[in-house]
Amino acid sequence: MTGLPLMGVFVLSIIFLILMISKWKIHPFLSLLFVSLVFGLIGGIPLLDVKDADGTLVTPGIASVIGDGFAATFKSFGLVVIFGTLIGFILEKTGAAFQLADAIVRVIGTKHPVLAIQLMGWVVCIPVFSDSGFVILNPVRRALAQRTGASPATMAIALSAGLFTSHVFIPPTPGPLASASNLGLDTNLLLVMALGALVSIPVMVAAYFYSVWIGPSLHTPETEAVPDTDVEAAYNELKNSYTRLPSTALSLAQILVPILLIAAGSITSAAGVGGWFGRAVVFAGTPVIALAIGFLFAVLLVAETHMMDRFYTFVEDGLRTVGPIILITAASGVLGRVISSTDVVDFISNNATQLASLGLFFPFLITALFKTAQGSATVAMVTTSSLVAPLLPTLGLETPVQVGLAVLAISASSLVVSHANDSHFWVVTNFSKMTPQQAYRSQTAVTGVMGCTAMVFIWILGLFLV
C-alpha cells in the first residue's frame, strides 16, 4: 500500500493508538507493539524476510523489523535510564533530596519562599520522578509557607512547576532522555542538557509569576492558620524518619558528577584532545559511563547513611520502577522503525511543502495531542519522538542543534496540559488540599502557560541558532 491510502491508514493508526492508551486503558507497551504490527503489515512489510538466491537479505520481514527497532532503542537508551533512575531512587530513599532542599533554603533564605521551593523542585526532579518529588518536598513546602506566611497554594503551584520543568527538559529524566535517543542525540546529551537548562529559565519565570498571581485567590484548608508546631512536627518527623541524613556535598555529587563528566567528554572530543588522557576523558563522558559513575556516588550515599542492608531492596525496587519505562521506550522504537520501513516517509517527503513549513511546531502539536489525550508526559514524549524521528529531514531539522530544539519542542508540548488523566495532577491536588476546580485554575493553567512560553522561546532560539 502506498500514497494517500497508506497515509489514511497511518492517521487511523495514530488515532487508534491514542484510543487504546487513553480510552480503553491498554498498557502503552502493548498498544505500541500492536499498532506497529498491524500498520507494518498493512503498509507492505512482508511477513517473512525476503532473501535473494544467495541468501542475502533483501527486505526484512515484520518480525525482524520489530526486533531490530526494539534492540536498537534499548541499546542506545536502556542502561542510561537504568542508572539514572537508580540514582534518583536512592536520592529519594536516603533523604538526600530532603538534604538538598534544606541546602537551597539556606542559600536563598526564607525571604523568597516561592523562588526557593520552585528551585528545590527543579533541582530534585532532575533525577527523581515528579510525583515522588512533590511527595518528598511537600512537608518542606508546608513548613516554609508557615515560617514565611506565603500562600500555601502559591507554594504548591511553584513547587509543581519547578518539578515539571526539569522533569520534561533535563536528562537523565526518562522523557527527554528517550526523546533524545529516538531522535539520534543519545551521544550528544550535553547539548540537550544545555538547551534544556536554557529553556528552563523563561519557563520558570513565567511559572513563578503565574503562581504568585493565582495562588492568593485559592483558599484551601491549608490557607487557614495551622499552628506552626503542627507543621514543624510533621517536618521534623519526616527528617527523623531517615536513619541518618547524608552530607549535602555527597547528595549533590550524584547529580553533578555525571553532568560534569558528560560536559568534559564533549569538550575534549570537540577540541580533538588525543593521547591516553583525551581517550580517558571521552570514555568517562560517555553517557552510560558517566551515569554509572554517578551511581557509584549513590552507593557511597547509601553507605554514609548506614543503609547498606537495604541496598539490595533499593536496587530491586528501582529496577521495578524503571522496567515499564524501558519497555515503553523500546516499543516506541519499534513503531519508529516500522514507519521508516514503509512508504510513509517517502510520501510525506514528496508532498512536504506544508509540513516543512510547520518545522518545530509539528512535534509540538503532535505531543500536545498525546499528552492531553492520555495524561503521561513521558509516554507523550516517547511516542511522539518515535513518530517524528523519520520525518526530521522533511521538517528541515537535520543539524544537531535543530534536532536538539525538536527534542525541546516535544518536551515543551508534554506540559500541555496536566489535567484529570495525569497522576501528577492528583498528587498536587490531594497534597495541597485543593479542589479539582482550583487545580484546573492552577495546575492545569500553569502547565499551559509553561508549555506555550517554552515553545515561543524555542522558536526564537531556532531563528538565531539555525
ZADREN-158094 format. One line per 8 residues: their letters; for each residue x, y, z of C-alpha. Coordinates in pm, 1 decimal, always signed. Each point is the difference from the previous one (the first is absolute). Last residue first. Layout:
A	X Y Z; ...
***
This chain:
VLFLGLIW	+1995.8 +2766.1 +1297.6; +86.7 +149.9 +336.7; -167.5 +340.6 -43.0; -343.4 -80.8 -143.1; -11.1 -333.4 +181.7; +56.0 +173.0 +332.1; -308.9 +211.5 -70.0; -202.7 -315.8 -68.9
IFVMATCG	+132.4 -155.9 +320.9; -103.1 +313.6 +194.1; -351.9 -11.2 -145.9; -18.8 -372.8 +73.9; +111.6 +43.1 +360.6; -253.5 +272.6 +68.7; -274.8 -216.4 -151.9; +94.8 -298.4 +216.1
MVGTVATQ	+37.4 +202.5 +319.5; -329.2 +187.6 -40.7; -184.0 -325.1 -71.3; +167.6 -164.4 +298.1; -106.2 +297.7 +213.2; -361.7 -33.6 -110.0; -32.4 -367.3 +87.2; +163.8 +38.8 +341.2
SRYAQQPT	-171.7 +327.7 +94.1; -350.1 +52.9 -136.6; -47.7 -372.6 -60.0; +129.3 -70.0 +350.8; -255.2 +240.2 +145.9; -280.0 -187.9 -174.3; +143.5 -332.5 +117.7; -14.6 +130.8 +359.8
MKSFNTVV	+332.8 +80.8 +159.8; +136.7 -178.7 +306.6; +366.2 +58.8 -97.6; +79.2 -371.0 +24.4; -320.5 -101.2 -176.2; +8.6 +240.3 -293.6; +375.5 -23.2 -60.1; -5.5 -380.2 -1.5
WFHSDNAH	-321.3 +7.0 -203.3; +151.1 +206.6 -281.1; +319.1 -206.4 +15.3; -201.6 -312.3 -86.4; -113.5 +157.7 -327.7; -346.7 -92.7 -129.3; -163.7 +285.2 +195.0; +213.0 +280.1 -146.3
SVVLSSAS	+359.6 +86.7 -85.2; +10.6 +180.8 -333.4; +195.3 +66.8 -212.1; +318.2 -84.9 +192.6; +97.4 -270.4 -249.8; -3.2 +282.3 -255.1; +314.1 +152.8 +142.5; +180.4 -334.8 -0.3
IALVALGV	-88.5 -66.4 -363.7; +121.4 +347.8 -91.8; +311.7 -69.8 +208.5; +83.0 -313.3 -198.1; -60.9 +194.7 -321.9; +240.2 +267.1 +127.1; +264.3 -269.8 +40.8; -73.2 -117.1 -355.0
QVPTELGL	+64.4 +352.2 -126.6; +317.1 +27.3 +209.2; +127.4 -337.8 -123.3; -66.6 +97.0 -364.0; -288.5 -166.1 -186.9; -331.5 +169.5 +73.2; -145.7 +114.7 -332.1; -335.5 -162.3 +73.4
TPLLPAVL	+57.3 -250.0 -278.9; +343.2 -80.2 +142.9; -157.7 -63.0 +344.2; -279.6 -226.7 -125.6; +147.8 -337.9 +97.8; +43.7 +119.7 +361.1; -344.7 +161.6 +31.9; -198.9 -312.6 +81.4
SSTTVMAV	+254.0 -139.0 +247.7; +34.9 +343.4 +160.8; -377.8 +23.0 +30.7; -32.2 -329.1 +186.2; +280.4 +59.8 +249.4; -100.1 +358.4 +73.4; -370.0 -82.5 +47.2; +81.8 -306.5 +211.7
TASGQATK	+223.8 +213.2 +223.4; -255.1 +280.4 +34.4; -267.6 -248.4 +106.6; -356.6 +125.4 -31.7; -157.4 -207.4 -280.2; -180.0 +245.1 -228.2; +152.6 +329.3 +112.2; +352.7 -136.2 -24.3
FLATILFP	-52.2 -177.6 -333.0; -153.9 +304.5 -168.5; +255.9 +234.4 +152.4; +274.5 -229.6 -131.7; -135.0 +25.1 -355.6; -27.0 +379.4 +18.0; +354.3 +50.5 +129.7; +144.5 -254.8 -244.7
FFLGLSAL	-145.2 +207.3 -288.0; +80.2 +340.5 +153.6; +373.4 -54.9 -44.8; -30.3 +19.7 -378.5; -356.7 +85.1 -101.9; +108.6 +121.1 -344.9; +147.0 -341.9 -70.1; -344.6 -155.1 +37.9
QTANNSIF	-158.9 +237.0 -250.9; +258.0 -58.2 -272.9; +61.9 -365.4 +80.3; -177.2 -189.1 -272.3; +292.2 -206.8 -126.8; +149.5 -24.8 +348.2; -338.0 -102.6 +142.5; -29.8 -279.6 -254.5
DVVDTSSI	+357.9 -113.8 +56.2; -47.1 -3.9 +377.8; -321.8 -199.7 -19.6; +136.3 -254.4 -248.9; +58.1 -265.4 +266.4; +320.1 -96.0 +182.4; +31.7 +344.0 +163.7; -340.4 -45.9 +162.7
VRGLVGSA	+92.4 -348.0 +123.2; +327.5 +126.1 +149.9; -180.0 +282.2 +182.9; -262.7 -238.7 +132.8; +269.5 -238.1 +124.6; +183.1 +287.4 +166.9; -323.2 +78.8 +182.1; +6.5 -358.0 +127.8
ATILIIPG	+350.9 +60.1 +134.4; -124.2 +310.3 +180.9; -297.6 -184.2 +147.6; +222.6 -287.1 +113.7; +258.4 +231.4 +154.3; -261.7 +199.4 +189.5; -178.2 -315.8 +117.4; +323.1 -137.1 +149.8
VTRLGDEV	+114.0 +318.4 +174.4; -216.7 -40.4 +308.0; +72.1 -369.1 +50.6; +367.5 +77.9 -48.3; -21.7 +259.4 +277.2; -178.1 -242.1 +231.8; +271.4 -261.4 -53.4; +280.1 +253.5 +37.3
FTYFRDMM	-142.2 +143.3 +322.8; -72.1 -348.3 +134.8; +360.2 -108.2 -60.1; +125.1 +318.1 +170.2; -212.3 -53.6 +311.2; +278.9 -145.8 +217.0; +223.4 +272.2 -142.6; -211.3 +259.5 +181.3
HTEAVLLV	+259.4 +156.6 +230.1; -60.8 +348.7 -144.8; +359.5 +23.4 -122.5; -23.9 -343.5 -162.6; -313.2 +91.3 -195.3; +163.7 +322.8 -115.3; +311.8 -190.3 -102.3; -228.2 -213.4 -219.0
AFLFGIAL	-140.1 +320.6 -150.5; +355.2 +109.0 -77.4; +40.9 -328.9 -186.8; -322.5 +83.4 -185.7; +159.2 +320.6 -124.5; +282.4 -210.8 -139.7; -258.3 -212.9 -182.1; -168.4 +317.9 -125.2
AIVPTGAF	+329.2 +121.3 -147.5; +68.8 -343.0 -152.6; -344.0 -15.5 -168.1; +25.8 +359.6 -118.6; +353.4 -29.5 -144.6; +193.2 +265.0 +189.9; +223.9 -253.4 +175.1; +106.4 -134.8 -341.0
VVARGFWG	+60.1 +351.1 -136.4; +211.2 +79.6 +306.4; +199.6 -323.0 -29.1; +58.5 +45.8 -373.8; +126.8 +353.6 +55.0; +232.3 -111.1 +278.4; +134.9 -296.7 -195.4; +101.7 +217.2 -290.0
GVGAASTI	-211.9 +238.5 -199.5; -193.2 +319.8 +66.2; -205.5 +75.1 -311.1; -165.8 +307.9 +146.6; -345.8 -138.4 -80.4; +82.5 -329.3 +173.9; +138.0 +173.6 +306.8; -301.4 +232.6 +19.3
SGAAILLI	-246.4 -288.6 -31.3; +181.6 -211.6 +257.6; +28.8 +286.9 +246.0; -371.8 +78.1 -30.5; -96.8 -365.8 +46.1; +228.0 -20.3 +303.8; -141.2 +321.8 +146.8; -359.0 -121.6 -40.3
PVLIQALS	+82.6 -342.2 +145.7; +174.6 +161.8 +301.3; -270.8 +259.6 +67.6; -292.5 -225.0 +91.5; +180.7 -265.6 +205.3; +216.8 +272.6 +150.3; -288.2 +205.1 +140.5; -85.8 -247.1 +274.8
LATSPLRT	+371.5 -52.8 +62.9; +51.4 +372.3 +55.9; -316.5 +40.5 +209.2; +110.5 -267.9 +242.8; -232.4 -292.6 +53.6; -293.4 -4.6 +245.1; +11.6 -283.8 +249.4; -259.0 -265.0 +67.0
YSNKLENY	-262.6 +201.4 -183.4; -335.8 +23.3 +174.0; +142.2 +281.3 +213.7; -28.9 +248.9 -285.3; -355.5 -107.8 -74.2; -94.8 +36.3 +365.6; +176.1 +336.4 +10.8; -214.8 +132.3 -283.6
AAEVDTDP	-315.9 -147.2 +149.2; +83.5 +158.6 +335.6; +83.4 +330.7 -167.7; -337.2 -6.9 -170.4; -184.1 -69.7 +322.3; +215.7 +239.0 +204.8; -68.9 +282.0 -242.0; -366.3 -20.5 +86.6
VAETEPTH	-209.2 -9.9 -317.2; -158.5 +330.5 -94.0; -249.7 -58.2 -275.3; +154.7 +3.7 -345.0; +75.8 -370.4 +31.2; -372.9 -72.7 -14.1; +7.9 +161.0 -345.2; -69.5 +352.6 -121.1
LSPGIWVS	+132.3 +58.0 -350.4; +14.5 +373.3 -77.5; +345.6 +33.3 +158.3; +141.9 -260.1 -242.7; -105.0 +149.6 -333.9; +246.1 +290.0 -30.8; +300.6 -139.9 +187.8; -35.5 -329.8 -185.1
YFYAAVMV	-31.4 +176.5 -337.1; +308.1 +208.3 +76.6; +206.4 -303.1 +94.0; -124.4 -211.3 -291.2; +103.9 +267.7 -250.4; +343.7 +32.2 +161.3; +45.5 -377.4 +16.0; -85.5 -36.3 -369.5
PISVLAGL	+225.3 +293.0 -91.4; +295.7 -171.0 +173.6; -75.8 -363.9 -83.4; +71.1 +64.8 -368.5; +367.4 +52.9 +83.1; +18.1 -310.7 +220.2; -156.5 -206.5 -277.8; +240.1 +142.0 -258.6
AMVLLLNT	+295.6 -92.8 +218.8; -135.4 -344.3 +89.1; -86.9 -79.2 -363.4; +344.8 +110.1 -117.3; +165.3 -200.2 +278.8; -202.8 -303.4 -105.8; +187.8 -30.4 -327.7; +51.3 -376.9 -23.3
DLGLNSAS	-371.7 -73.3 +42.2; -79.7 +271.7 -255.3; -152.9 -225.4 -265.7; -363.8 +112.8 +13.2; -112.3 -308.8 +192.3; +284.2 +42.9 +249.6; -68.8 +368.6 +57.9; -369.0 -72.6 +48.6
ALPGPTPP	+78.5 -284.2 +241.1; +228.3 +223.0 +206.8; -255.9 +280.4 -9.4; -260.3 -232.8 +153.5; +220.6 -215.5 +225.2; +148.9 +278.9 +218.0; +372.0 -30.5 -73.5; -49.9 +250.3 -162.2
IFVHSTFL	-147.8 +348.0 +59.7; -305.3 +143.4 -177.5; -310.3 -199.8 +98.7; +61.8 -79.0 +367.3; +218.1 +311.6 +39.2; -301.9 +221.6 -62.0; -253.4 -228.2 +168.0; +171.3 +18.7 +337.6
GASLAIAM	+34.5 +377.9 -8.4; -360.9 +41.2 -109.4; -127.6 -235.2 +271.0; +192.7 +192.4 +263.8; -129.8 +333.6 -130.1; -359.1 -125.6 -2.5; +29.2 -136.2 +353.6; +168.6 +315.2 +132.7
TAPSAGTR	-271.5 +220.4 -145.9; -261.9 -226.6 +156.0; +170.5 +22.7 +339.9; +0.2 +382.3 -23.5; +317.3 +129.7 +163.5; -1.4 +79.6 +372.3; +374.9 -57.6 +26.9; +31.1 -278.7 +257.2
QALARRVP	-337.3 -150.9 -83.2; +68.6 -7.9 -373.0; +346.9 -146.0 +61.4; -145.7 -274.7 +217.9; -262.8 -85.9 -258.5; +246.5 -6.4 -288.9; +255.2 -204.4 +195.7; -272.5 -249.8 +87.4
NLIVFGSD	-92.9 -14.9 -372.4; +359.2 -53.4 -114.4; +5.6 -379.6 -1.0; -357.8 -38.7 -128.1; +61.4 +253.9 -275.9; +323.1 -170.9 -102.9; -165.2 -341.2 -7.5; -260.1 +125.1 -247.4
SFVPICVV	+264.7 +183.3 -205.2; +228.7 -300.6 -38.1; +347.4 +47.9 +151.3; +332.4 +55.4 -184.4; -47.7 +358.2 -121.5; -304.9 +30.6 +226.1; +196.4 +110.6 +307.3; +158.6 +300.9 -169.1
WGMLQIAL	-316.2 +142.9 -160.4; -216.3 -70.3 +303.8; +242.3 +170.0 +235.3; +18.4 +293.9 -241.8; -377.7 +42.1 +22.5; +3.2 -33.5 +379.7; +263.9 +272.7 +31.5; -164.3 +234.7 -250.1
VPHKTGIV	-328.0 -23.0 +189.6; +174.4 +39.7 +336.6; +193.0 +316.6 -85.5; +77.2 +152.9 +339.7; +58.5 -342.9 +154.7; +360.3 -27.8 -110.2; +135.9 -62.7 -347.3; +307.6 -197.9 +105.2
RVIADALQ	-138.6 -158.1 +317.5; -328.6 -81.7 -172.5; +194.2 -161.5 -285.0; +194.2 -212.3 +247.9; -320.9 -118.0 +167.5; -130.0 -118.0 -335.7; +326.8 -180.0 -71.5; -25.8 -181.2 +334.7
FAAGTKEL	-356.8 -112.5 -72.9; +111.5 -134.3 -336.6; +286.9 -181.3 +174.8; -245.4 -165.5 +238.6; +132.6 -347.8 -71.9; -313.9 -120.2 -178.5; -37.4 +292.9 -240.4; +358.6 +30.5 -119.3
IFGILTGF	+10.5 -380.0 -18.9; -294.3 +2.1 -240.9; +148.2 +284.5 -202.0; +332.3 -177.5 -43.3; -180.8 -322.6 -89.6; -200.9 +187.7 -263.2; +309.0 +145.6 -163.7; +181.1 -335.4 +3.8
IVVLGFSK	-292.3 -175.0 -167.4; -61.4 +292.2 -238.2; +355.9 -16.2 -129.5; +3.2 -378.8 -14.3; -302.3 -18.0 -228.9; +31.2 +292.1 -241.2; +231.6 -68.4 -292.0; -14.6 -378.8 +10.7
FTAAFGDG	-366.3 -5.2 +101.2; -94.9 +202.3 -306.1; +202.5 -215.5 -237.5; -134.5 -323.0 +149.4; -367.5 +95.9 -28.0; +30.3 +133.6 -353.7; +198.7 -303.6 -114.0; -247.4 -244.3 +152.8
IVSAIGPT	-302.7 +173.6 -151.0; +162.9 +22.6 -342.8; +111.4 -363.1 +19.7; -349.8 -119.4 +92.3; -154.7 +210.2 -278.5; +225.0 -147.3 -266.1; +326.2 +155.1 -111.8; +39.8 +73.1 -372.1
VLTGDADK	+299.7 -110.4 -205.0; +190.7 -223.2 +240.2; +273.5 -190.6 -179.8; -69.1 -371.7 -33.8; +181.4 -26.2 -331.8; -325.3 -41.2 -194.7; -139.8 +318.1 +151.5; -160.1 +32.7 +340.7
VDLLPIGG	-336.3 +131.7 +120.8; -45.1 -22.4 +376.0; -348.0 -117.3 +98.9; -341.0 +165.2 +40.5; +84.1 +270.8 -250.7; -16.6 +372.6 +86.0; -267.2 +145.8 -226.6; -163.1 +274.5 +203.0
ILGFVLSV	-284.1 -229.0 +107.4; +253.4 -233.3 +162.4; +191.6 +284.4 +162.7; -317.9 +173.9 +117.0; -120.6 -317.0 +171.9; +331.0 -81.2 +167.9; +82.2 +355.9 +106.4; -353.5 +54.0 +132.7
FLLSLFPH	+28.3 -315.7 +209.9; +349.3 +80.5 +127.3; -91.9 +355.5 +98.5; -319.7 -106.6 +175.6; +173.0 -282.9 +186.4; +265.1 +232.8 +142.9; -252.0 +283.4 +53.6; -210.2 -222.3 +232.0
IKWKSIML	-363.3 -19.4 -112.7; -218.7 +254.0 +180.2; -283.3 -16.6 -256.0; -39.3 +375.7 -33.7; +350.6 +141.0 +53.8; +243.1 -269.4 -117.3; -208.6 -188.4 -255.4; -171.6 +318.7 -117.0
ILFIISLV	+332.7 +174.7 -63.6; +128.2 -300.4 -195.0; -321.5 -12.6 -205.6; +43.5 +366.0 -91.6; +361.1 -70.9 -98.6; -104.6 -300.1 -207.3; -277.7 +198.8 -167.1; +255.5 +260.4 -108.4
FVGMLPLG	+230.2 -269.3 -140.7; -288.4 -178.8 -174.0; -92.0 +324.5 -172.8; +362.9 +58.9 -89.4; +12.4 -347.1 -156.0; -314.0 +72.2 -202.8; +152.3 +334.2 -107.9; +310.6 -149.8 -154.4
TM	+112.7 -359.0 +47.4; -127.7 -345.7 +92.3
***
